[in-house]
Amino acid sequence: MLHRHEAHDNPDPKARDTRDAAVSAERPMADREVPLPGVSAADATTADVIQMWLDGDATEAVARQENNTAVEFWMRVGTDVEPMRRAKAPAHLMANIMAAIPVKEPSAIKQAPLAD
């Protein structure tokens, strides 16, 4: 089966662009979008407020007013991740990594003579 964007399907690019535009115009916008589970178009402002809170651009109170469940989720994620942020690698790990890197002498860089 031929894909409509393959070159041998229609060698004229203008005809291909027109056909793509016609396909897009035939279908309503909702058919071309893939909705996220549990998020409707009406919830877009909720997602925006939560994102602003996560970025530090909104207060927690505003985010909780918009969607308390999402705030609780992200607070729980922060609590669960905090020990991972504070985790330190064992002291010998850096030495093992450096020992595993092959030692190679730097090659001389040949430069062309400068023209006067």
C-alpha atoms as a printed R data frame, in Angstrom:
    type eleno elety resid chain resno       x      y      z
1   ATOM     1    CA   MET     A     1   0.000  0.000  0.000
2   ATOM     2    CA   LEU     A     2   1.407  3.369 -0.944
3   ATOM     3    CA   HIS     A     3   1.702  6.140  1.580
4   ATOM     4    CA   ARG     A     4   0.323  9.407  0.247
5   ATOM     5    CA   HIS     A     5   3.487 11.325  1.157
6   ATOM     6    CA   GLU     A     6   5.842  9.099 -0.814
7   ATOM     7    CA   ALA     A     7   7.483 10.716 -3.822
8   ATOM     8    CA   HIS     A     8   6.338  8.100 -6.341
9   ATOM     9    CA   ASP     A     9   2.710  8.514 -5.266
10  ATOM    10    CA   ASN     A    10   2.389 12.011 -6.715
11  ATOM    11    CA   PRO     A    11   5.534 13.678 -8.026
12  ATOM    12    CA   ASP     A    12   3.966 17.174 -8.170
13  ATOM    13    CA   PRO     A    13   4.520 18.791 -4.707
14  ATOM    14    CA   LYS     A    14   1.842 21.458 -5.303
15  ATOM    15    CA   ALA     A    15  -0.776 18.788 -5.919
16  ATOM    16    CA   ARG     A    16   0.373 16.957 -2.768
17  ATOM    17    CA   ASP     A    17   0.029 20.125 -0.634
18  ATOM    18    CA   THR     A    18  -3.458 20.785 -2.015
19  ATOM    19    CA   ARG     A    19  -4.525 17.228 -1.242
20  ATOM    20    CA   ASP     A    20  -3.207 17.501  2.337
21  ATOM    21    CA   ALA     A    21  -5.090 20.751  2.860
22  ATOM    22    CA   ALA     A    22  -8.271 19.157  1.522
23  ATOM    23    CA   VAL     A    23  -7.932 16.248  3.958
24  ATOM    24    CA   SER     A    24  -7.437 18.681  6.848
25  ATOM    25    CA   ALA     A    25 -10.434 20.787  5.827
26  ATOM    26    CA   GLU     A    26 -12.695 17.730  5.568
27  ATOM    27    CA   ARG     A    27 -12.185 16.635  9.158
28  ATOM    28    CA   PRO     A    28 -13.157 18.764 12.143
29  ATOM    29    CA   MET     A    29 -10.401 19.877 14.496
30  ATOM    30    CA   ALA     A    30 -11.528 17.453 17.204
31  ATOM    31    CA   ASP     A    31 -10.764 14.513 14.905
32  ATOM    32    CA   ARG     A    32  -7.175 15.687 14.478
33  ATOM    33    CA   GLU     A    33  -6.387 16.219 18.160
34  ATOM    34    CA   VAL     A    34  -5.532 13.484 20.603
35  ATOM    35    CA   PRO     A    35  -7.034 14.355 23.987
36  ATOM    36    CA   LEU     A    36  -5.151 13.517 27.152
37  ATOM    37    CA   PRO     A    37  -6.961 11.078 29.438
38  ATOM    38    CA   GLY     A    38  -8.941 12.911 32.099
39  ATOM    39    CA   VAL     A    39  -8.305 16.358 30.594
40  ATOM    40    CA   SER     A    40 -11.000 18.098 28.627
41  ATOM    41    CA   ALA     A    41 -10.779 21.406 26.796
42  ATOM    42    CA   ALA     A    42 -12.496 23.037 29.790
43  ATOM    43    CA   ASP     A    43  -9.662 21.810 32.049
44  ATOM    44    CA   ALA     A    44  -7.000 23.600 30.005
45  ATOM    45    CA   THR     A    45  -7.024 26.531 32.423
46  ATOM    46    CA   THR     A    46  -6.672 24.112 35.341
47  ATOM    47    CA   ALA     A    47  -3.617 22.525 33.742
48  ATOM    48    CA   ASP     A    48  -2.187 25.978 33.048
49  ATOM    49    CA   VAL     A    49  -2.605 27.045 36.684
50  ATOM    50    CA   ILE     A    50  -0.995 23.848 37.960
51  ATOM    51    CA   GLN     A    51   1.911 24.317 35.537
52  ATOM    52    CA   MET     A    52   2.309 27.925 36.689
53  ATOM    53    CA   TRP     A    53   2.421 26.728 40.314
54  ATOM    54    CA   LEU     A    54   5.039 24.075 39.468
55  ATOM    55    CA   ASP     A    55   7.105 26.754 37.691
56  ATOM    56    CA   GLY     A    56   6.820 29.042 40.731
57  ATOM    57    CA   ASP     A    57   4.646 31.600 38.949
58  ATOM    58    CA   ALA     A    58   1.495 30.983 41.032
59  ATOM    59    CA   THR     A    59   0.839 30.355 44.701
60  ATOM    60    CA   GLU     A    60  -0.065 26.980 46.137
61  ATOM    61    CA   ALA     A    61  -3.381 28.411 47.361
62  ATOM    62    CA   VAL     A    62  -4.392 29.412 43.826
63  ATOM    63    CA   ALA     A    63  -3.395 25.989 42.492
64  ATOM    64    CA   ARG     A    64  -5.304 24.194 45.276
65  ATOM    65    CA   GLN     A    65  -8.372 26.277 44.535
66  ATOM    66    CA   GLU     A    66  -8.154 25.238 40.883
67  ATOM    67    CA   ASN     A    67  -7.356 21.529 41.365
68  ATOM    68    CA   ASN     A    68  -6.556 20.225 44.841
69  ATOM    69    CA   THR     A    69  -6.014 16.643 43.618
70  ATOM    70    CA   ALA     A    70  -3.263 17.667 41.202
71  ATOM    71    CA   VAL     A    71  -1.546 19.745 43.897
72  ATOM    72    CA   GLU     A    72  -1.649 16.791 46.300
73  ATOM    73    CA   PHE     A    73  -0.170 14.542 43.606
74  ATOM    74    CA   TRP     A    74   2.737 16.908 42.870
75  ATOM    75    CA   MET     A    75   3.371 17.480 46.577
76  ATOM    76    CA   ARG     A    76   3.585 13.697 47.037
77  ATOM    77    CA   VAL     A    77   5.966 13.438 44.065
78  ATOM    78    CA   GLY     A    78   8.158 16.144 45.598
79  ATOM    79    CA   THR     A    79   8.214 14.346 48.941
80  ATOM    80    CA   ASP     A    80   9.075 11.010 47.325
81  ATOM    81    CA   VAL     A    81  11.839 12.489 45.143
82  ATOM    82    CA   GLU     A    82  13.545 14.575 47.845
83  ATOM    83    CA   PRO     A    83  15.598 11.649 49.268
84  ATOM    84    CA   MET     A    84  16.829 10.922 45.741
85  ATOM    85    CA   ARG     A    85  17.982 14.528 45.366
86  ATOM    86    CA   ARG     A    86  19.991 14.310 48.589
87  ATOM    87    CA   ALA     A    87  21.559 10.935 47.745
88  ATOM    88    CA   LYS     A    88  25.333 10.997 47.365
89  ATOM    89    CA   ALA     A    89  27.338  8.610 45.230
90  ATOM    90    CA   PRO     A    90  29.865  6.411 47.049
91  ATOM    91    CA   ALA     A    91  33.302  8.018 47.393
92  ATOM    92    CA   HIS     A    92  35.064  5.350 45.339
93  ATOM    93    CA   LEU     A    93  32.692  5.756 42.389
94  ATOM    94    CA   MET     A    94  34.491  8.775 40.904
95  ATOM    95    CA   ALA     A    95  37.848  6.985 41.115
96  ATOM    96    CA   ASN     A    96  36.381  3.928 39.369
97  ATOM    97    CA   ILE     A    97  34.909  6.069 36.591
98  ATOM    98    CA   MET     A    98  38.159  7.966 36.040
99  ATOM    99    CA   ALA     A    99  40.155  4.712 36.034
100 ATOM   100    CA   ALA     A   100  37.861  3.283 33.352
101 ATOM   101    CA   ILE     A   101  38.536  6.174 30.953
102 ATOM   102    CA   PRO     A   102  41.352  5.211 28.591
103 ATOM   103    CA   VAL     A   103  44.429  7.387 28.840
104 ATOM   104    CA   LYS     A   104  45.354  8.810 25.477
105 ATOM   105    CA   GLU     A   105  48.050 11.321 24.716
106 ATOM   106    CA   PRO     A   106  46.676 14.408 22.991
107 ATOM   107    CA   SER     A   107  47.633 14.492 19.349
108 ATOM   108    CA   ALA     A   108  49.529 17.486 18.079
109 ATOM   109    CA   ILE     A   109  47.370 19.848 16.097
110 ATOM   110    CA   LYS     A   110  48.959 20.677 12.794
111 ATOM   111    CA   GLN     A   111  48.431 24.254 11.805
112 ATOM   112    CA   ALA     A   112  48.967 25.726  8.411
113 ATOM   113    CA   PRO     A   113  51.640 28.414  8.302
114 ATOM   114    CA   LEU     A   114  50.236 31.877  8.670
115 ATOM   115    CA   ALA     A   115  50.303 33.934  5.510
116 ATOM   116    CA   ASP     A   116  51.858 37.378  5.788
